[in-house]
């Protein structure tokens, strides 16, 4: 799994959190989609995602244009 922030089209707005998966380290990432889950991607900037080693928790930041706040969400791309 890879997670990243991007302005790519198809997101909720500005910079959103995206994820992709791959079947082996020798192939590229496929199925790149906005991060699932209510409240992760909004019309504000979401950036700097980090998934914990157990793959269960996503940390990311969100900005209202003046400051960044840190958020935590359960992660399950299935």
Backbone torsions as a table, in degrees:
resi	resn	phi	psi	omega
1	UNK	NA	137.9	172.0
2	UNK	-122.9	140.1	174.4
3	UNK	-126.0	143.4	-178.0
4	UNK	-159.4	160.2	174.4
5	UNK	-97.7	138.8	-178.2
6	UNK	-156.3	154.6	173.6
7	UNK	-93.6	13.8	-175.7
8	UNK	-58.5	154.6	-177.1
9	UNK	-68.1	151.1	179.1
10	UNK	101.2	-2.1	179.2
11	UNK	-87.9	-175.0	-178.7
12	UNK	-82.5	-19.5	-180.0
13	UNK	153.0	161.0	179.9
14	UNK	34.8	-127.3	179.2
15	UNK	-96.1	128.2	-179.1
16	UNK	-121.1	164.3	176.1
17	UNK	-90.5	129.2	179.6
18	UNK	-121.3	158.6	174.7
19	UNK	-140.3	154.0	176.1
20	UNK	-141.0	159.6	179.2
21	UNK	-127.5	161.9	173.2
22	UNK	-147.2	156.3	-175.9
23	UNK	-88.9	-19.0	179.4
24	UNK	-156.9	158.6	-179.6
25	UNK	-70.6	-10.2	-179.4
26	UNK	-93.4	0.5	179.6
27	UNK	-122.0	162.5	-179.9
28	UNK	-75.8	167.5	177.2
29	UNK	-77.4	138.8	178.8
30	UNK	-127.3	178.9	177.7
31	UNK	52.1	46.1	178.5
32	UNK	-77.3	120.9	-174.9
33	UNK	-140.3	161.5	171.0
34	UNK	-61.5	146.0	179.7
35	UNK	-57.7	127.7	179.2
36	UNK	-73.2	159.8	176.8
37	UNK	116.3	134.9	178.3
38	UNK	-67.5	135.5	173.6
39	UNK	86.1	0.2	177.9
40	UNK	-81.9	-59.3	178.1
41	UNK	-95.7	131.4	-179.6
42	UNK	-132.8	-170.6	176.6
43	UNK	-77.1	-6.6	175.9
44	UNK	-89.0	179.7	176.9
45	UNK	-83.3	123.5	170.5
46	UNK	-112.6	129.0	-174.7
47	UNK	-143.9	175.2	171.0
48	UNK	50.0	55.7	179.2
49	UNK	-71.9	149.9	176.7
50	UNK	-144.9	128.6	175.7
51	UNK	-105.0	132.5	179.0
52	UNK	-64.5	160.3	-176.5
53	UNK	-56.6	-30.0	179.0
54	UNK	-82.1	-3.2	176.9
55	UNK	74.1	13.9	-173.6
56	UNK	-106.1	-17.3	-175.0
57	UNK	-129.2	134.0	177.2
58	UNK	-109.0	127.9	170.9
59	UNK	-109.4	140.9	178.1
60	UNK	-157.4	166.5	177.9
61	UNK	-113.0	155.4	178.8
62	UNK	-137.7	138.9	179.3
63	UNK	-119.6	138.1	173.2
64	UNK	-93.6	8.3	-179.3
65	UNK	103.9	-14.9	179.2
66	UNK	-117.7	-30.1	-179.8
67	UNK	-153.5	164.2	176.2
68	UNK	-108.2	140.1	174.8
69	UNK	-118.8	151.7	-179.7
70	UNK	-96.3	136.5	-179.7
71	UNK	-127.1	156.3	176.8
72	UNK	-129.9	137.7	178.6
73	UNK	-144.9	150.9	173.1
74	UNK	-70.3	142.2	-176.8
75	UNK	-117.4	124.7	175.7
76	UNK	-154.7	93.2	-175.8
77	UNK	-76.7	-1.2	-176.4
78	UNK	-69.8	NA	NA
